Amino acid sequence: MIEVYIDGASAGNPGPSGAGIFIKGHGSGEKYSIPLGCMSNHEAEYHALIKALEICIEKGYKTVSFRTDSELVNKAIEKEFAKNKSYVPLLERALELSSQLDLFFIKWIPSHENKVADECSRLAIRMNTPEETVDE
């Protein structure tokens, strides 16, 4: 089974944001730092999940266990419900992608167990171009 650690981060709320993804499996680890432009921290958490799901599907991973330190995202996926209406399209996209996997799990973990994904998300913030970080 592939283990995927995800984290979204923002420098400000909203502010320049990034997704960090660490995929463990088959004896190796893959790290991704993906700049996301300007958004809230919660939006960045959802986008980290979506980007990680897209990577897993692209690589043909079928049995995947996700780890996140975002209680909001974890609960939304488990309940298939987002209280904040602005997160509904992100949740729907994540659920649609997760349904393409044979087996999908998501589990909340404390931040100290998610250090690699956190480091990747913070690097991704710095990778944003000035044009992407302007809040329009």
C-alpha positions, -999 to +999 in steps of 0.1 A: +000+000+000+012+035-009+012+061+020+007+097+010+014+126+034-002+159+024+000+194+037-012+228+025+002+261+038-004+298+033+018+328+042-012+349+052-049+340+051-053+344+022-018+346+010+008+329-012+001+292-008+017+258-015+009+221-014+034+196+000+032+159-009+053+130+003+046+096-012+061+066+005+060+032-012+079+005-030+110+013-010+113+049-020+099+083-013+087+110-037+085+147-027+064+173-044+062+211-037+035+227-057+029+265-057-008+273-056-010+311-059-030+331-035-056+313-013-066+305+022-049+279+043-079+256+042-081+259+004-045+250+002-052+219+023-079+208-001-056+215-031-028+194-016-053+165-014-065+170-050-029+173-064-018+142-045-048+122-058-040+134-094-004+122-090-014+088-076-039+083-105-013+094-130+013+070-116-012+041-115-013+037-077-045+019-068-043+013-031-035+045-012-036+056+024-035+094+029-023+112+060-032+148+067-028+171+097-059+190+085-089+180+106-112+201+083-102+181+052-102+148+070-137+152+084-150+166+051-138+135+032-150+111+059-185+127+060-186+137+023-198+171+035-183+206+037-200+231+060-184+260+042-200+262+008-169+276-009-152+243-002-179+222-018-164+222-053-130+212-039-145+184-018-165+171-048-133+171-069-114+152-042-142+126-039-144+122-076-107+115-078-106+092-048-134+071-064-110+063-092-087+043-067-094+007-058-089+015-021-086+049-005-081+058+031-076+091+048-064+095+084-057+126+105-023+127+121-007+153+144+016+180+127+048+165+141+041+133+121+037+153+089+071+172+088+082+162+053+049+173+036+050+205+058+085+213+046+075+207+010+044+230+014+066+258+028+090+254-001+061+256-025+050+290-010+084+304-019+081+290-055+051+312-063+058+340-088+048+375-078+019+375-103+004+344-087+005+359-052-015+391-059-050+388-044-074+402-070 
